[in-house]
């Protein structure tokens, strides 16, 4: 697919670029010639990203700070595309939920999606940009995972937010979609396997093997980072010009079982 041809010269804002999917996406889009605005609250990670890709414009702000976030994003002007990717997550079941954890996870993983998208979409509308927004969700949003109770609820909220945004922004030519990911090869996923395995008193490798067995696609439950990035680029680009208001499951078929 001609992703490079499409994104060259475009302006893209990505949240949660300190590590994982957000970082990989920022680097790929930078290589495609896009002007990338990479947002993270961790200055050290942004510094290393800037070292790797000097053309990337970094924004250091804590997304849980509503006003500071709006101020920081307003300064960059209109963009063509937005990827809401940032998360905060804790391991824990229903009885482990605390007020602090609930507020933090919802603030970063759902409330910030609203906040950032409001600023970005208003600027798009004023500049008459028919762009696109992709919200990063997860298989846990529709297939609850007890060990990450608040995370599952938060991602369910992202799905509904995506549909509500699509209803309001479609008339302005702004497409909004979500990707519900299964497993992506990251350090965060390794931590999930290790912590869940500890709770269940099993070996992490056996836990992953069990998920692979339940995944119809032969590649298994965990996808490569390149595959995950490609899954975001498709709805983000105008190649998917009529894809709107969808929450697309990308999990190798795990949710079918």
ROSE-439723 format. One record per residue (C-alpha): chain; x, y, z. Coordinates in steps of 0.1 Angstrom, whole numbers. Each point is the difference from the previous one (the first is absolute). Last residue first. Example, Ala and Ser with C-alpha at 12.3 -4.5 7.8 and 13.67 -1.06 7.14 Angstrom:
(A, (137, -11, 71))
(A, (-14, -34, 7))
END
This chain:
(A, (-132, -184, 201))
(A, (-7, 29, -24))
(A, (18, 25, 22))
(A, (33, -16, -7))
(A, (-4, 5, -38))
(A, (35, 12, -6))
(A, (-7, 29, 24))
(A, (-7, 31, -22))
(A, (-36, 9, 9))
(A, (-12, 31, -18))
(A, (-21, 25, 19))
(A, (-18, 18, -28))
(A, (-14, 35, -1))
(A, (13, 7, -35))
(A, (16, -20, -28))
(A, (-9, 17, -32))
(A, (34, 14, -10))
(A, (20, -30, 12))
(A, (29, 9, -23))
(A, (-5, 34, 14))
(A, (26, -8, 27))
(A, (-7, -4, 37))
(A, (-21, -31, -5))
(A, (29, -18, -18))
(A, (28, 15, 21))
(A, (-13, -15, 32))
(A, (1, -36, -11))
(A, (34, 6, -17))
(A, (14, 10, 34))
(A, (-13, -32, 16))
(A, (16, -21, -27))
(A, (33, 17, 4))
(A, (-2, -5, 37))
(A, (-3, -37, -4))
(A, (-32, -18, 10))
(A, (-7, -20, 31))
(A, (-29, -24, 0))
(A, (13, -26, -24))
(A, (16, 1, -34))
(A, (-23, -30, -10))
(A, (-31, 21, 1))
(A, (-27, -17, 20))
(A, (11, 13, 34))
(A, (-10, -22, 29))
(A, (33, -20, -2))
(A, (20, 32, -1))
(A, (-18, 11, 32))
(A, (9, -33, 17))
(A, (36, 3, -12))
(A, (2, 35, 15))
(A, (-11, -13, 34))
(A, (24, -30, -3))
(A, (29, 24, -6))
(A, (-10, 21, 30))
(A, (2, -31, 22))
(A, (-30, -5, 23))
(A, (-10, 11, 35))
(A, (-31, 18, -12))
(A, (10, 33, 15))
(A, (37, -5, -10))
(A, (-11, -8, -36))
(A, (-20, 32, -1))
(A, (30, 20, 11))
(A, (25, -16, -24))
(A, (-24, 1, -30))
(A, (-10, 36, 7))
(A, (36, 10, 4))
(A, (9, -16, -33))
(A, (-29, 19, -15))
(A, (14, 33, 13))
(A, (34, -8, -14))
(A, (-15, -2, -34))
(A, (-9, -26, -27))
(A, (-36, 9, -6))
(A, (-29, -21, 13))
(A, (-36, 5, -9))
(A, (-7, 34, -14))
(A, (-34, 17, -3))
(A, (6, 27, -26))
(A, (-22, 30, 1))
(A, (-15, 22, -27))
(A, (-8, 37, -7))
(A, (-2, 17, -34))
(A, (-1, 37, -2))
(A, (-19, 13, -31))
(A, (-18, 27, 20))
(A, (-33, -20, 0))
(A, (19, -29, 14))
(A, (10, 18, 31))
(A, (-31, -3, 21))
(A, (-10, -36, -7))
(A, (36, -12, -1))
(A, (8, 16, 34))
(A, (-29, -20, 15))
(A, (12, -32, -16))
(A, (36, 5, 12))
(A, (-12, 9, 35))
(A, (-19, -33, 1))
(A, (32, -19, -7))
(A, (22, 21, 23))
(A, (-25, -7, 28))
(A, (5, -38, -4))
(A, (37, 8, 2))
(A, (-4, 16, 34))
(A, (-21, -29, 13))
(A, (26, -26, -11))
(A, (28, 22, 16))
(A, (-20, 2, 32))
(A, (-2, -38, 3))
(A, (35, -10, -11))
(A, (2, -35, 15))
(A, (-37, -6, -7))
(A, (5, 2, -38))
(A, (-32, 10, -16))
(A, (-6, -10, -37))
(A, (-16, 32, -15))
(A, (25, 26, 12))
(A, (26, -27, 8))
(A, (6, -4, -37))
(A, (16, 34, 1))
(A, (-4, 37, -9))
(A, (22, 25, -18))
(A, (-20, 30, -13))
(A, (6, 9, -37))
(A, (-9, 35, -12))
(A, (-2, 11, -36))
(A, (3, 31, -21))
(A, (-23, 21, -22))
(A, (17, 33, 8))
(A, (-22, 31, -3))
(A, (24, 20, 21))
(A, (-27, 9, 25))
(A, (-12, -36, 0))
(A, (35, -15, 5))
(A, (6, 25, 29))
(A, (-32, -11, 16))
(A, (10, -37, -6))
(A, (33, 4, 17))
(A, (-11, 19, 31))
(A, (-30, -23, 6))
(A, (20, -31, -8))
(A, (26, 8, 26))
(A, (-26, 4, 28))
(A, (-21, -29, -10))
(A, (29, -24, -3))
(A, (14, 15, 32))
(A, (-31, -11, 19))
(A, (3, -36, -13))
(A, (35, -15, 6))
(A, (17, 27, 20))
(A, (-29, 11, 23))
(A, (-17, -35, 1))
(A, (32, -16, 12))
(A, (8, 27, 25))
(A, (-35, 2, 15))
(A, (-4, -37, 3))
(A, (35, -5, 15))
(A, (-6, 27, 27))
(A, (-34, -12, 9))
(A, (12, -36, 4))
(A, (-9, -31, -19))
(A, (14, -32, 15))
(A, (-35, -16, 6))
(A, (-7, 2, -37))
(A, (33, -15, -11))
(A, (34, 16, -1))
(A, (29, 8, -23))
(A, (3, 37, -6))
(A, (-2, 20, -31))
(A, (8, 35, -13))
(A, (-6, 5, -37))
(A, (10, 23, -29))
(A, (-10, -9, -35))
(A, (-23, 26, -14))
(A, (13, 3, -36))
(A, (-8, 32, -17))
(A, (2, 10, -37))
(A, (1, 30, -22))
(A, (12, 25, 26))
(A, (-11, 35, 9))
(A, (22, 23, 21))
(A, (29, -12, 22))
(A, (-8, 25, 29))
(A, (-34, -13, 7))
(A, (15, -34, 9))
(A, (20, 14, 29))
(A, (-28, 22, 14))
(A, (-26, -28, -2))
(A, (24, -24, 18))
(A, (8, 26, 27))
(A, (-37, 5, 6))
(A, (-10, -36, 4))
(A, (30, -12, 20))
(A, (-4, -38, -2))
(A, (17, 2, -34))
(A, (33, 9, 17))
(A, (19, 21, -25))
(A, (33, -3, -20))
(A, (-6, 8, -36))
(A, (26, -12, -25))
(A, (4, 10, -36))
(A, (15, -28, -21))
(A, (27, 11, -24))
(A, (29, -11, 21))
(A, (-12, -37, -1))
(A, (23, -22, 21))
(A, (12, 28, 22))
(A, (-36, 14, 2))
(A, (-12, -34, 11))
(A, (27, -1, 27))
(A, (-11, 35, 12))
(A, (-36, -10, 0))
(A, (7, -29, 22))
(A, (19, 22, 25))
(A, (-28, 26, 1))
(A, (-27, -25, 11))
(A, (-34, 16, -3))
(A, (-3, -11, -37))
(A, (-11, 17, -32))
(A, (16, -5, -34))
(A, (-9, 26, -27))
(A, (10, -15, -33))
(A, (4, 19, -32))
(A, (-4, -28, -25))
(A, (28, -11, -24))
(A, (-6, -37, 1))
(A, (30, -5, 23))
(A, (-17, 23, 25))
(A, (-32, -21, -3))
(A, (20, -31, 8))
(A, (17, 16, 30))
(A, (-32, 14, 15))
(A, (-18, -34, -5))
(A, (28, -18, 18))
(A, (-1, 25, 29))
(A, (-38, -3, 3))
(A, (0, -38, -2))
(A, (25, -5, 28))
(A, (19, 28, 17))
(A, (-1, 37, 8))
(A, (-24, 8, -28))
(A, (-32, 0, 21))
(A, (-18, 25, -21))
(A, (4, 3, -38))
(A, (-5, 32, -20))
(A, (4, -2, -37))
(A, (7, 28, -26))
(A, (1, -12, -36))
(A, (28, 7, -24))
(A, (6, -36, -9))
(A, (-28, -20, 15))
(A, (-16, -12, -33))
(A, (31, -9, -20))
(A, (14, -19, 30))
(A, (-32, -19, 6))
(A, (-1, -12, -36))
(A, (-13, -35, 8))
END
